[in-house]
Amino acid sequence: MLSIKAKTIRLQKPIVLSDNTTKRISFIKNKRLENLIIQESTLRKLAYKNTTIKTDESFFDDSDMQSDYYLIIVYDKKSNTPLLSARYYFDKSVIANCLKGDDNEIVLTDILNLNNFKQGELFLIDRMSGNKNNSVYRKNWGYIHLLFYIELYIRNRHCTFLAMARKERFEKLLAKYLKLGLEAVGTVKHKGKEHWILTGDLKKSYLQMKKSTLLNTLLIWKNLLFKLRLN
């Protein structure tokens, strides 16, 4: 687990190259970081490969971003392989467009007014992607998610945040978010799929995640000790 690290990368608004492809550019320039950003795009494509969401290139190259934004990546330092990632942004105009969804309707006017927040007080996090085929991810799922929330909390501890969860038959994804202390405040059709819109307090979510991970760790150790006694 010592080789698993979390990093937040601040990126500029993506630029369009001469061949009409889009490039994501970090404020910090180094090859290792550039490679991590490229691999994050590959991970995102893999994570959303079998979903019913109607994805286009902007879903993977962030060309919908109109100003600076952030990638948070938990990765295996030995191989520089992303294990879990998401992006988040404070741009109110982009947040508003996302919340309007495919139908271009304002869904949160009476519940959450973006104008009530100063710049830097509210962000939307989306595109969460887990490297489920990676053995390091499968073995250290709880620890990886804890690192993710620690990194997010350290940098944005005083912020309110918005998230989106795809509607599912048994609502497993929604249940995970609710366990983290988020509150469902509306729904929107996004990329052809109905989504829950959730809002949360970062400190509360971090504490819930920490508690859950600690409990899982204690249960694992309890089971190991029980097996040792039987032997």
C-alpha positions in Angstrom: 0.0 0.0 0.0 3.0 2.3 0.4 3.3 2.5 -3.4 -0.3 3.8 -3.7 -0.4 7.6 -3.8 -3.0 10.3 -4.4 -2.4 13.5 -6.4 -4.5 16.5 -7.4 -3.5 18.0 -10.8 -4.6 21.5 -11.8 -5.3 21.7 -15.5 -5.8 24.6 -17.9 -8.8 24.8 -20.3 -7.9 22.1 -22.9 -6.6 23.3 -26.2 -7.5 22.1 -29.7 -4.5 21.1 -31.8 -4.0 21.4 -35.5 -5.3 17.9 -36.1 -8.5 18.8 -34.3 -7.6 16.6 -31.3 -7.9 18.1 -27.8 -5.0 18.2 -25.3 -5.2 18.5 -21.6 -2.5 20.6 -20.1 -1.3 20.6 -16.5 0.1 23.8 -14.9 3.1 21.7 -13.8 5.2 20.4 -16.6 6.9 17.0 -16.4 6.7 13.8 -18.4 5.6 11.6 -15.6 2.6 13.8 -14.9 1.7 14.1 -18.6 1.8 10.3 -18.8 -0.5 10.0 -15.8 -3.0 12.4 -17.4 -3.0 10.4 -20.6 -3.5 7.1 -18.7 -6.4 8.7 -16.8 -8.2 9.3 -20.1 -7.7 5.6 -21.0 -9.0 4.5 -17.6 -12.1 6.7 -18.0 -12.8 5.1 -21.4 -12.4 1.7 -19.9 -14.6 2.5 -16.9 -17.5 3.8 -19.0 -17.1 1.3 -21.8 -20.2 -0.8 -20.9 -22.4 1.9 -19.5 -25.6 3.2 -21.2 -24.4 6.8 -21.0 -24.1 8.4 -24.4 -20.5 9.5 -24.3 -18.6 11.6 -26.9 -15.0 12.8 -27.1 -15.7 15.6 -24.6 -16.5 13.0 -22.0 -12.9 11.8 -22.1 -10.9 14.8 -23.2 -12.6 17.4 -21.0 -13.2 19.8 -23.9 -16.4 20.9 -22.2 -14.3 22.7 -19.6 -14.2 26.5 -20.1 -11.6 27.4 -17.4 -9.2 25.7 -15.0 -10.3 22.5 -13.4 -8.8 19.6 -11.4 -8.1 15.9 -11.8 -7.7 13.8 -8.6 -5.9 10.5 -9.2 -5.0 7.7 -6.9 -2.3 5.7 -8.6 0.3 3.0 -8.2 3.6 4.9 -8.0 5.7 1.9 -9.1 3.9 1.6 -12.5 2.4 5.1 -12.6 -0.9 3.5 -13.3 -4.2 5.3 -12.3 -6.4 3.2 -9.9 -9.2 5.7 -9.2 -9.8 9.1 -10.7 -12.4 11.9 -11.0 -12.4 15.5 -12.1 -13.9 18.5 -10.3 -14.5 22.1 -11.1 -15.7 25.4 -9.6 -16.8 27.1 -12.8 -20.5 28.0 -12.1 -21.4 28.3 -15.8 -20.2 24.8 -16.5 -21.9 23.5 -13.3 -25.1 25.2 -14.3 -25.0 23.6 -17.8 -24.4 20.2 -16.3 -27.3 20.5 -13.9 -29.6 21.5 -16.8 -28.9 18.2 -18.5 -30.1 17.1 -21.9 -33.4 18.8 -21.6 -31.7 22.2 -20.8 -34.0 22.8 -17.9 -33.0 24.3 -14.5 -33.7 21.6 -12.0 -32.4 23.1 -8.7 -33.8 26.6 -8.7 -35.8 26.2 -5.5 -33.3 23.9 -3.8 -29.8 25.1 -4.6 -29.1 28.6 -5.9 -25.5 28.7 -7.3 -25.5 32.5 -6.7 -25.6 31.8 -2.9 -22.0 30.6 -3.2 -18.9 32.7 -3.6 -16.3 31.5 -6.2 -14.3 28.6 -4.7 -17.0 27.5 -2.2 -18.9 25.0 -4.4 -17.6 22.4 -6.9 -19.1 19.6 -8.9 -17.3 16.3 -9.1 -17.9 13.8 -11.9 -16.4 11.2 -14.2 -15.3 9.0 -11.3 -13.5 6.0 -12.8 -12.2 2.9 -11.0 -9.6 0.6 -12.5 -11.6 -2.6 -11.6 -9.5 -4.9 -13.7 -6.3 -4.0 -11.9 -5.3 -6.4 -9.1 -3.9 -3.6 -6.9 -7.3 -1.8 -7.1 -9.2 -5.0 -6.2 -7.0 -5.8 -3.3 -6.9 -2.3 -1.8 -10.3 -0.9 -2.8 -11.1 0.6 0.7 -7.7 2.1 1.1 -7.7 3.6 -2.4 -11.1 5.3 -1.8 -10.0 6.6 1.6 -6.9 8.2 0.0 -9.1 9.7 -2.6 -11.3 11.4 0.0 -8.4 12.4 2.1 -6.8 14.2 -0.9 -10.1 15.8 -1.8 -10.8 16.9 1.9 -7.3 18.4 2.5 -7.6 20.7 -0.5 -11.3 21.5 -0.3 -12.3 21.0 3.4 -14.5 24.1 3.6 -16.4 23.4 0.4 -19.9 22.2 -0.5 -19.9 19.8 -3.4 -22.3 18.4 -6.0 -22.2 14.9 -7.5 -24.2 12.9 -9.9 -25.2 9.2 -9.7 -26.7 7.2 -12.5 -30.2 5.8 -11.7 -30.1 2.1 -11.5 -32.7 -0.7 -10.9 -31.5 -1.5 -7.4 -29.8 2.0 -6.8 -26.6 0.5 -5.5 -24.6 3.6 -6.6 -27.1 6.0 -5.0 -26.9 3.9 -1.8 -23.1 4.3 -1.7 -23.3 8.1 -2.0 -26.0 8.3 0.7 -23.8 6.3 3.1 -21.2 9.0 2.6 -23.6 11.6 3.9 -24.7 13.0 0.6 -28.3 14.1 0.0 -30.3 13.6 -3.2 -31.8 16.9 -4.2 -33.1 16.3 -7.7 -32.8 14.3 -10.9 -31.7 15.2 -14.4 -31.3 13.5 -17.7 -27.6 13.5 -18.5 -26.0 12.0 -21.6 -29.2 10.1 -22.3 -29.4 8.6 -18.8 -31.4 9.7 -15.8 -29.1 10.8 -12.9 -29.6 11.7 -9.3 -28.2 15.0 -8.3 -26.6 15.0 -4.8 -25.1 17.6 -2.6 -22.8 17.1 0.4 -20.5 18.5 3.0 -16.9 17.3 2.3 -15.9 17.0 6.0 -19.0 14.8 6.7 -18.3 12.6 3.7 -14.7 12.2 4.6 -15.5 11.2 8.2 -18.1 8.7 7.0 -15.6 7.2 4.5 -12.9 7.0 7.2 -15.3 5.3 9.6 -16.4 2.7 7.0 -12.8 1.9 5.9 -11.7 1.5 9.5 -14.6 -0.8 10.2 -13.7 -3.0 7.2 -10.1 -3.2 8.3 -11.1 -4.3 11.8 -13.4 -7.0 10.3 -10.6 -8.3 8.1 -8.2 -8.6 11.1 -10.9 -10.2 13.2 -11.5 -12.9 10.5 -7.7 -13.5 10.2 -7.3 -13.9 14.0 -10.3 -16.3 14.0 -8.7 -18.5 11.3 -5.4 -18.5 13.2 -7.1 -19.8 16.3 -8.8 -22.6 14.4 -5.4 -23.7 13.1 
